[in-house]
């Protein structure tokens, strides 16, 4: 059963590299449950609000994810994991 998780996750967005005229960014984060434990193999969806284009990535063994090569804009982020209740 796939449900939306209401977990705390830490996100930081930054421009990639230190080169002039950089137009890409990335979102980094760690997905944690209510007790502070990391959530592994969770599906993280990053969706550009203006274009509606989304990309998925899975958290690693440390609950971390990295979504590189994003165009500037506003994004929504959702996390799901099969078998866990919100």
ABEGO torsion letter per residue (X at the ends): XBBBBBBBBBBBBBBBEABBGBABBBBBBBBBBAAGBBBBGBBBBBBBAAAGBBBBBBBBAAGBBBBBGBBBEBBBBBBBBBGBBX
